[in-house]
Amino acid sequence: MQSRAFWEKRLCALSKEGRLLVELLKLLLLQSDRDSRAIGNSRIVQRDCFDWLQDVPENSIHSVVTDPPYGVKEYEPDQLAKREAGSGGVWRIPPAFDGHVRSPLPRFTALDAAERARLVDYFRRWARLITRVLRPGGHVFIATNSFVAQMVYGAVAEGGLEFRGQVIRLVRTLRGGDRPKNAEVEFEQVSSLPRGCFEPWGLFRKPMLPKMRVSDCLREFETGGLRRCPNGLPFCDVIVSERTPRQERQVASHPSLKPQSLLRQLVFASLPLGTGTVLDPFMGSGSTIAAAEAVGVKGFGVERSAEFFAMAVKAIPKLARLNVPHLPLPAGSNASHHSLFVPEKCAG
Ligand SMILES: C[S@@+](CC[C@H](N)C(=O)[O-])C[C@H]1O[C@@H](n2cnc3c(N)ncnc32)[C@H](O)[C@@H]1O
C-alpha cells in the first residue's frame, strides 16, 4: 500500500479538472462511509473529526456550529470512566442546592501549564483543518467558557480563522460564586470567582478571497454574512437562554447537551441564504444536527465515541420534532422569532 504522501504528490500533478474530479469522488466516498448514517436531510458519521476532516473536500462546508471538549481532556476515555465512578479526574460534582443533586461538571480551573499548552495546540490544529474545508466567508460558532475562551480564541485565530466577536448565551452555569475553599466561615463575604451567568461562543469567519465584498461572497459561495432573524431584524450577539430543559435531557442523556432553543438560532444565523451544509465536528448526541433538521437545512455531524454516536442516531429525530419554549428575546427583537422554535415539518 502506498503512503498518503505518495498519493498527495500524484494528486498535485493532476490538472484542475482532475483535482475537481478527485474532490467529487471524496464527497461521494464520504456519503457512503460505512460508519455514517443518513437522518432526514442530514448525515452523521462515527469518526475522529481530526481524521475525518482530512478526507473532506476543500471549500465544501458552509458553516460550523460546535461545542468542543473545551478542556480537551474531559472526553478522553479515562476521564469519562472517572466521571462514571463519581470520583477523581476533571469532572467534579457541584454543590447540591434547592434539594437537587447536580450532575458532574468538568473543572477547567484545574488545567496546569502543560495542559493549557496542549489545549492551544489542539485548537490551532483543529482550526487549520476547519479553515481548509470551509468555503471562503463561512462562519464558525464555537462554544467555550470564561476560563478557556481567551486561549481557544487565540488558537483558532492562529489556525487561520478571523475573529468576528462573541455571542453571549445568558444562562446560569452553576460555575463560580463559591466562598474560598476551607475558609468559608472566615471569609463569608467573599467569592473566589464571579457566579457564572453566561456562556461565551466565539464567532469566526474564514477570510473571504482578496478584494471580495460580502455581496460577492454571497453570490459566489453563499457565505460571508449571517442570516437575519425571521422577523427581518439582525441576528443579535446576546441570546437569552436557559439550561437544557428536562424534556430534551430525557431524549439524550449526554453530559453536555445544549438546548434546541439556542442551537436553532445559531444554525439558522450561520447560513446567510438558508442554503448549504452546517457541520458539527464534535456532535455528541446530535443536538446541532437536530437543530439543522428543525430549521430545514442540511447538517453533517461527526462523533468519535460509539456510545454517543448511538445516542445521536436515536435522539436527532426526536429533538428535531420538539416544539421548544419561546424565550424572552433581546431588545429590538419581536415575537415573529417564534417560527424558529416550531420545527418546519411540524409547523402548522
Ligand atoms: C462537549 S461534547 C458536545 C455535546 C453536544 N453539544 C450535545 O449537545 O450532545 C463534545 C463531544 O465531542 C466528542 N469528541 C471529542 N473529541 C472528538 C474528536 N476528536 N472527534 C470527534 N468527536 C470528538 C466527545 O465524545 C463529546 O461527545
The ligand as an SDF file (V2000), in Angstrom:
LIG
                    3D

 27 29  0  0  0  0  0  0  0  0999 V2000
  -18.9620   18.9640   24.6570 C   0  0  0  0  0  0  0  0  0  0  0  0
  -19.4660   17.4930   23.8670 S   0  0  0  0  0  0  0  0  0  0  0  0
  -20.7030   18.0200   22.7060 C   0  0  0  0  0  0  0  0  0  0  0  0
  -22.1060   17.6730   23.1600 C   0  0  0  0  0  0  0  0  0  0  0  0
  -23.1720   18.2190   22.2310 C   0  0  0  0  0  0  0  0  0  0  0  0
  -23.2280   19.6600   22.3030 N   0  0  0  0  0  0  0  0  0  0  0  0
  -24.5570   17.6790   22.5650 C   0  0  0  0  0  0  0  0  0  0  0  0
  -25.4790   18.5120   22.7170 O   0  0  0  0  0  0  0  0  0  0  0  0
  -24.7380   16.4690   22.6980 O   0  0  0  0  0  0  0  0  0  0  0  0
  -18.0970   17.1230   22.8650 C   0  0  0  0  0  0  0  0  0  0  0  0
  -18.2120   15.7930   22.1320 C   0  0  0  0  0  0  0  0  0  0  0  0
  -17.0900   15.6680   21.2530 O   0  0  0  0  0  0  0  0  0  0  0  0
  -16.6950   14.3070   21.2250 C   0  0  0  0  0  0  0  0  0  0  0  0
  -15.2840   14.2890   20.7730 N   0  0  0  0  0  0  0  0  0  0  0  0
  -14.1700   14.5680   21.4990 C   0  0  0  0  0  0  0  0  0  0  0  0
  -13.0870   14.5210   20.7110 N   0  0  0  0  0  0  0  0  0  0  0  0
  -13.5160   14.2220   19.4580 C   0  0  0  0  0  0  0  0  0  0  0  0
  -12.8690   14.0500   18.2010 C   0  0  0  0  0  0  0  0  0  0  0  0
  -11.5450   14.1670   18.0920 N   0  0  0  0  0  0  0  0  0  0  0  0
  -13.6280   13.7670   17.1200 N   0  0  0  0  0  0  0  0  0  0  0  0
  -14.9910   13.6600   17.2200 C   0  0  0  0  0  0  0  0  0  0  0  0
  -15.6490   13.7840   18.3790 N   0  0  0  0  0  0  0  0  0  0  0  0
  -14.9290   14.0760   19.4900 C   0  0  0  0  0  0  0  0  0  0  0  0
  -16.9080   13.7960   22.6420 C   0  0  0  0  0  0  0  0  0  0  0  0
  -17.0680   12.3910   22.6690 O   0  0  0  0  0  0  0  0  0  0  0  0
  -18.1780   14.5570   23.0320 C   0  0  0  0  0  0  0  0  0  0  0  0
  -19.3380   13.7900   22.7770 O   0  0  0  0  0  0  0  0  0  0  0  0
  1  2  1  0
  2  3  1  0
  2 10  1  0
  3  4  1  0
  4  5  1  0
  5  6  1  0
  5  7  1  0
  7  8  2  0
  7  9  1  0
 10 11  1  0
 11 12  1  0
 11 26  1  0
 12 13  1  0
 13 14  1  0
 13 24  1  0
 14 15  1  0
 14 23  1  0
 15 16  2  0
 16 17  1  0
 17 18  1  0
 17 23  2  0
 18 19  1  0
 18 20  2  0
 20 21  1  0
 21 22  2  0
 22 23  1  0
 24 25  1  0
 24 26  1  0
 26 27  1  0
M  CHG  2   2   1   9  -1
M  END
$$$$
